[in-house]
Amino acid sequence: MNIPTPERQTILTGDRPTGALHLGHYVGSLRQRVTLQEQHRQFILVADLQGLTDNGSNPQKVADNILEVLADYLSVGIDPFKTTICLQSSLPALAELTMLYMNIVTVSRVQRNPTVKNEIAQKGFASSIPAGFLVYPISQAADITAFKAGLVPVGDDQLPMIEQTNEIVHKMNGLLPAPTLVPCKALLSEVSRLPGVDGNAKMSKSLGNAVALSASPDAIAQAVSAMYTDPSHLRVSDPGKVEGNMVFIYLDAFHDDAEYVAELKTRYRQGGLGDRQCKNVLNDRLQTLLAPIRERRAELMQDKGYLMSVLRAGTEKAREQTQQTLVEVKRGLGLPVFY
């Protein structure tokens, strides 16, 4: 993890509550957030409004997963006394900023965004794309700028979103009597995109190739057992290929002994190390990693009143910050402010 500057900065990150979080989230962002909360002022947004952009006909799916995602956060070690966790739909300044920004961004610019183009194709929207989904990069820009976040942890597939956010910052600041919005930098994790257990795409809830943080021991073992390895490695004595081998990709991402993993790779390449033995090593590591997370998560889900109190307190704190930014922007534009 490479943080650009040593001083304490404001960080915004978050997730759409469309399902329980998984290993891809953990290695790509969650464990990074646990570290960042010790060094910076961190906000985490439960992005339920953005979750509705492609679930508008099924809002209950989003509503049901808000506390699930919050439990995932707390179970991996995110501390609500160090990190402000807030709910997007309860921060009205975000929606108002989105509307203001929509007036300075063209439809063609949003359509050129590579991330949006890829997701439209992946979801099969064609010409039936919801308007909210099309403009969600503008909503993300509103989120980032409302908190005046200087650092935004993202995967490499989200870099176009950071670029578009900074375009909006530049345009809007040009309309204001003095620069008000803060440009942001992307903060990439060491593993920005974890392949799914099928090896065909990044790990995704919607693609069904994910291992949830709440996965049972049997589910973990089954996922590891089904992982793609090297199809030419037919016998233990055969030399094997490490590159593209899902088991080794996961060992690199999750095992805490890099020297041991390097030794396994050498033995596998030379021949004499079987796929089953490698999978057993990975299974043991994932079982050890996820057992305390699963247990803590189960405890948290038994006390939804506590989870709601955490979310309410964080949202109230975030509302002050985001509302202040909105007021500054509106006054700079010469618009009346009645709140």
C-alpha positions as CSV (number, residue, x, y, z in Angstrom):
1,M,0.0,0.0,0.0
2,N,1.5,3.3,-1.1
3,I,0.0,6.4,0.6
4,P,1.2,9.5,-1.4
5,T,1.8,11.9,1.5
6,P,2.5,11.3,5.2
7,E,0.2,13.9,6.6
8,R,-3.3,13.1,8.0
9,Q,-5.8,13.3,5.1
10,T,-9.5,12.8,4.6
11,I,-10.4,9.5,3.0
12,L,-13.7,8.4,1.5
13,T,-14.5,4.9,0.5
14,G,-17.6,2.7,0.6
15,D,-19.7,-0.1,-0.9
16,R,-23.0,-0.7,-2.5
17,P,-25.2,-2.8,-0.1
18,T,-26.4,-5.3,-2.7
19,G,-25.1,-8.4,-0.9
20,A,-22.7,-9.6,1.8
21,L,-19.1,-8.6,1.3
22,H,-16.5,-11.2,0.1
23,L,-12.8,-12.0,-0.1
24,G,-12.4,-9.7,-3.0
25,H,-13.6,-6.8,-0.9
26,Y,-11.4,-7.9,2.0
27,V,-8.1,-8.0,0.0
28,G,-9.0,-5.1,-2.2
29,S,-10.2,-2.6,0.4
30,L,-11.3,-3.8,3.8
31,R,-8.0,-4.7,5.3
32,Q,-6.5,-1.5,3.8
33,R,-9.2,0.5,5.6
34,V,-8.3,-1.1,8.9
35,T,-4.8,0.3,8.5
36,L,-5.9,3.7,7.1
37,Q,-8.2,4.4,10.1
38,E,-5.0,4.6,12.3
39,Q,-3.4,7.2,10.0
40,H,-6.1,9.3,8.5
41,R,-9.6,10.8,8.9
42,Q,-11.7,8.1,7.2
43,F,-15.3,8.0,6.1
44,I,-17.0,4.9,4.8
45,L,-20.2,5.4,2.8
46,V,-22.8,2.7,2.7
47,A,-23.9,3.6,-0.8
48,D,-27.6,2.5,-0.8
49,L,-28.7,5.1,-3.4
50,Q,-26.0,3.8,-5.9
51,G,-27.2,0.3,-5.0
52,L,-30.6,1.3,-6.4
53,T,-29.2,2.4,-9.7
54,D,-29.5,-1.1,-11.0
55,N,-31.9,-2.5,-8.4
56,G,-34.6,0.1,-8.7
57,S,-37.3,-2.5,-9.1
58,N,-36.0,-4.5,-6.1
59,P,-35.3,-1.9,-3.4
60,Q,-35.8,-4.5,-0.6
61,K,-32.6,-6.2,-1.8
62,V,-30.6,-3.0,-1.0
63,A,-32.5,-2.3,2.3
64,D,-31.9,-5.9,3.5
65,N,-28.2,-5.6,3.0
66,I,-27.4,-2.3,4.7
67,L,-26.8,-3.9,8.1
68,E,-25.2,-7.0,6.5
69,V,-22.5,-4.7,5.0
70,L,-22.1,-2.8,8.3
71,A,-21.6,-6.1,10.1
72,D,-18.9,-7.0,7.6
73,Y,-17.1,-3.7,8.3
74,L,-17.1,-4.2,12.0
75,S,-16.2,-7.9,11.9
76,V,-12.9,-7.2,10.0
77,G,-11.8,-4.6,12.5
78,I,-13.1,-1.3,11.2
79,D,-13.6,0.7,14.4
80,P,-16.6,3.2,14.5
81,F,-14.7,5.3,17.0
82,K,-11.9,5.8,14.4
83,T,-13.9,5.6,11.1
84,T,-17.1,7.4,10.4
85,I,-19.6,4.9,8.8
86,C,-22.6,6.7,7.2
87,L,-25.6,6.0,5.0
88,Q,-25.7,7.7,1.6
89,S,-29.5,8.1,1.5
90,S,-29.5,10.0,4.8
91,L,-27.1,12.6,3.5
92,P,-29.3,14.9,1.5
93,A,-26.4,17.2,0.5
94,L,-25.0,14.3,-1.7
95,A,-28.2,14.3,-3.9
96,E,-28.2,18.0,-4.2
97,L,-24.6,18.2,-5.2
98,T,-25.2,15.5,-7.7
99,M,-27.9,17.6,-9.3
100,L,-25.6,20.6,-9.4
101,Y,-22.8,18.7,-11.0
102,M,-25.1,17.0,-13.6
103,N,-25.5,20.5,-15.2
104,I,-21.8,20.8,-16.0
105,V,-21.3,17.2,-17.3
106,T,-22.5,16.1,-20.8
107,V,-24.2,12.8,-21.5
108,S,-21.5,12.0,-24.0
109,R,-18.8,12.4,-21.4
110,V,-20.5,10.0,-19.1
111,Q,-21.0,7.5,-21.9
112,R,-17.2,7.6,-22.7
113,N,-16.3,6.6,-19.2
114,P,-14.7,3.1,-19.6
115,T,-16.0,1.8,-16.3
116,V,-19.5,2.8,-17.2
117,K,-19.2,1.3,-20.7
118,N,-17.9,-2.0,-19.3
119,E,-20.6,-2.2,-16.7
120,I,-23.4,-1.4,-19.1
121,A,-22.2,-4.3,-21.3
122,Q,-21.7,-6.6,-18.4
123,K,-25.3,-6.0,-17.1
124,G,-26.8,-6.2,-20.6
125,F,-28.6,-2.9,-20.3
126,A,-28.3,-1.9,-24.0
127,S,-30.7,0.9,-24.6
128,S,-32.7,0.2,-21.4
129,I,-30.1,1.5,-19.1
130,P,-31.6,3.3,-16.1
131,A,-30.8,7.0,-16.1
132,G,-29.6,6.8,-12.5
133,F,-27.0,4.1,-13.5
134,L,-25.8,6.2,-16.4
135,V,-25.0,9.2,-14.2
136,Y,-23.7,7.3,-11.1
137,P,-20.1,8.6,-11.8
138,I,-21.5,12.1,-11.1
139,S,-23.0,10.8,-7.9
140,Q,-19.7,9.3,-6.9
141,A,-18.1,12.7,-7.6
142,A,-20.6,14.3,-5.3
143,D,-19.8,11.8,-2.6
144,I,-16.0,12.4,-2.8
145,T,-16.2,16.2,-3.0
146,A,-18.8,16.5,-0.3
147,F,-16.4,15.0,2.2
148,K,-13.5,16.9,0.6
149,A,-11.6,13.7,0.4
150,G,-8.1,13.9,-0.8
151,L,-7.5,10.2,-1.0
152,V,-10.0,7.6,-2.5
153,P,-9.1,3.9,-2.2
154,V,-10.2,2.2,-5.5
155,G,-9.4,-0.7,-7.7
156,D,-7.7,0.0,-11.0
157,D,-11.0,-0.4,-12.8
158,Q,-12.3,2.6,-11.0
159,L,-9.5,5.0,-12.0
160,P,-11.8,6.6,-14.7
161,M,-14.1,7.6,-11.9
162,I,-11.3,9.5,-10.2
163,E,-10.4,11.2,-13.4
164,Q,-14.0,12.3,-14.0
165,T,-14.4,13.5,-10.4
166,N,-11.4,15.8,-10.8
167,E,-12.8,17.1,-14.1
168,I,-15.9,18.1,-12.1
169,V,-13.8,19.7,-9.4
170,H,-11.9,21.8,-11.9
171,K,-15.1,22.9,-13.7
172,M,-17.0,23.7,-10.5
173,N,-14.1,25.5,-8.9
174,G,-13.9,27.6,-12.1
175,L,-17.5,28.7,-11.5
176,L,-16.9,29.7,-7.8
177,P,-15.2,32.9,-6.6
178,A,-12.5,30.8,-4.9
179,P,-11.6,27.1,-5.1
180,T,-13.9,25.2,-2.8
181,L,-13.7,21.6,-3.9
182,V,-10.7,19.4,-3.3
183,P,-9.0,17.3,-6.1
184,C,-8.5,13.7,-5.1
185,K,-5.9,11.0,-5.7
186,A,-6.6,7.3,-6.1
187,L,-5.1,5.0,-3.6
188,L,-4.6,1.5,-5.1
189,S,-4.4,-1.5,-2.9
190,E,-1.7,-4.2,-3.3
191,V,-4.3,-6.5,-4.8
192,S,-6.7,-4.2,-6.7
193,R,-8.7,-7.0,-8.4
194,L,-9.1,-10.5,-7.1
195,P,-10.3,-13.1,-9.7
196,G,-13.4,-15.1,-8.8
197,V,-13.0,-18.7,-7.8
198,D,-13.9,-19.7,-11.4
199,G,-10.9,-17.8,-12.7
200,N,-13.0,-16.0,-15.4
201,A,-13.5,-12.6,-14.0
202,K,-13.0,-10.5,-10.9
203,M,-14.8,-11.8,-7.8
204,S,-18.3,-10.5,-7.8
205,K,-21.5,-11.0,-5.9
206,S,-23.6,-10.8,-9.1
207,L,-21.4,-13.4,-11.0
208,G,-21.7,-16.0,-8.2
209,N,-18.0,-16.6,-8.1
210,A,-17.3,-15.1,-4.7
211,V,-16.4,-16.4,-1.2
212,A,-18.4,-14.4,1.3
213,L,-16.7,-13.2,4.5
214,S,-19.5,-15.1,6.3
215,A,-18.9,-18.3,4.3
216,S,-19.1,-21.6,6.3
217,P,-16.1,-23.9,6.6
218,D,-17.7,-26.3,4.1
219,A,-18.4,-23.5,1.6
220,I,-14.8,-22.3,1.8
221,A,-13.5,-25.8,1.3
222,Q,-15.7,-26.4,-1.7
223,A,-14.7,-23.1,-3.3
224,V,-11.0,-24.0,-2.9
225,S,-11.5,-27.5,-4.1
226,A,-13.2,-26.2,-7.3
227,M,-10.4,-23.7,-8.1
228,Y,-8.7,-23.8,-11.5
229,T,-5.1,-24.8,-11.4
230,D,-2.8,-25.9,-14.3
231,P,-4.7,-28.3,-16.6
232,S,-1.4,-29.7,-17.9
233,H,-0.3,-30.7,-14.3
234,L,-1.8,-34.2,-14.6
235,R,0.6,-35.9,-12.1
236,V,2.3,-34.8,-9.0
237,S,5.6,-35.3,-10.6
238,D,4.8,-33.1,-13.6
239,P,6.2,-29.5,-13.7
240,G,3.4,-27.1,-13.1
241,K,2.6,-23.6,-14.2
242,V,2.1,-21.0,-11.4
243,E,1.1,-18.0,-13.7
244,G,-2.7,-17.9,-14.0
245,N,-3.0,-20.7,-11.4
246,M,-5.9,-19.6,-9.1
247,V,-4.6,-21.3,-6.1
248,F,-1.3,-19.4,-6.2
249,I,-3.0,-16.1,-7.0
250,Y,-5.0,-16.6,-3.8
251,L,-2.0,-17.7,-1.8
252,D,-0.2,-14.5,-2.9
253,A,-3.2,-12.4,-1.8
254,F,-3.9,-14.1,1.6
255,H,-1.0,-16.1,2.9
256,D,1.0,-14.2,5.5
257,D,4.3,-16.0,4.8
258,A,5.6,-14.9,1.4
259,E,8.8,-17.0,1.7
260,Y,6.8,-20.1,2.2
261,V,4.6,-19.4,-0.8
262,A,7.7,-18.7,-2.9
263,E,9.0,-22.1,-1.8
264,L,5.7,-23.8,-2.9
265,K,5.9,-22.1,-6.3
266,T,9.4,-23.4,-6.8
267,R,8.5,-27.0,-5.9
268,Y,5.4,-26.8,-8.1
269,R,7.3,-25.5,-11.1
270,Q,9.9,-28.3,-10.7
271,G,7.4,-31.1,-10.2
272,G,6.7,-33.1,-7.1
273,L,4.0,-30.9,-5.5
274,G,0.4,-31.8,-6.1
275,D,-2.6,-29.6,-6.6
276,R,-4.4,-31.1,-3.6
277,Q,-1.5,-30.2,-1.3
278,C,-1.5,-26.6,-2.6
279,K,-5.2,-26.4,-2.1
280,N,-5.0,-27.8,1.4
281,V,-2.5,-25.0,2.3
282,L,-4.9,-22.4,0.8
283,N,-7.9,-23.9,2.6
284,D,-6.1,-23.8,5.9
285,R,-5.2,-20.2,5.4
286,L,-8.7,-19.1,4.5
287,Q,-10.3,-21.0,7.3
288,T,-7.9,-19.4,9.8
289,L,-8.6,-15.9,8.3
290,L,-12.4,-16.2,8.1
291,A,-13.3,-18.1,11.3
292,P,-13.0,-15.1,13.7
293,I,-14.6,-12.7,11.1
294,R,-17.5,-15.1,10.7
295,E,-18.0,-15.5,14.5
296,R,-17.8,-11.8,15.2
297,R,-20.2,-11.1,12.3
298,A,-22.7,-13.6,13.7
299,E,-22.6,-11.9,17.1
300,L,-23.1,-8.5,15.5
301,M,-26.1,-9.6,13.5
302,Q,-27.8,-10.7,16.7
303,D,-27.7,-7.0,17.9
304,K,-29.2,-5.0,15.1
305,G,-30.0,-2.2,17.5
306,Y,-26.3,-1.7,18.1
307,L,-25.6,-1.8,14.3
308,M,-28.3,0.9,13.8
309,S,-26.9,3.1,16.5
310,V,-23.4,2.9,14.9
311,L,-24.9,3.9,11.5
312,R,-27.0,6.6,12.9
313,A,-24.1,8.2,14.9
314,G,-21.8,8.1,11.9
315,T,-24.4,9.5,9.5
316,E,-25.2,12.4,11.9
317,K,-21.4,13.3,11.9
318,A,-21.1,13.0,8.2
319,R,-24.2,15.1,7.6
320,E,-22.4,18.1,9.2
321,Q,-19.5,17.8,6.9
322,T,-21.4,17.2,3.7
323,Q,-24.0,20.0,4.4
324,Q,-21.2,22.5,5.0
325,T,-19.7,21.7,1.6
326,L,-23.1,22.1,-0.1
327,V,-23.6,25.5,1.5
328,E,-20.2,26.6,0.4
329,V,-20.9,25.6,-3.2
330,K,-24.4,27.1,-3.3
331,R,-23.2,30.4,-1.9
332,G,-20.4,30.4,-4.3
333,L,-22.8,30.0,-7.2
334,G,-25.0,32.8,-5.8
335,L,-27.9,30.5,-4.9
336,P,-30.0,31.3,-1.8
337,V,-29.4,29.0,1.2
338,F,-32.4,28.6,3.5
339,Y,-30.9,26.0,5.8
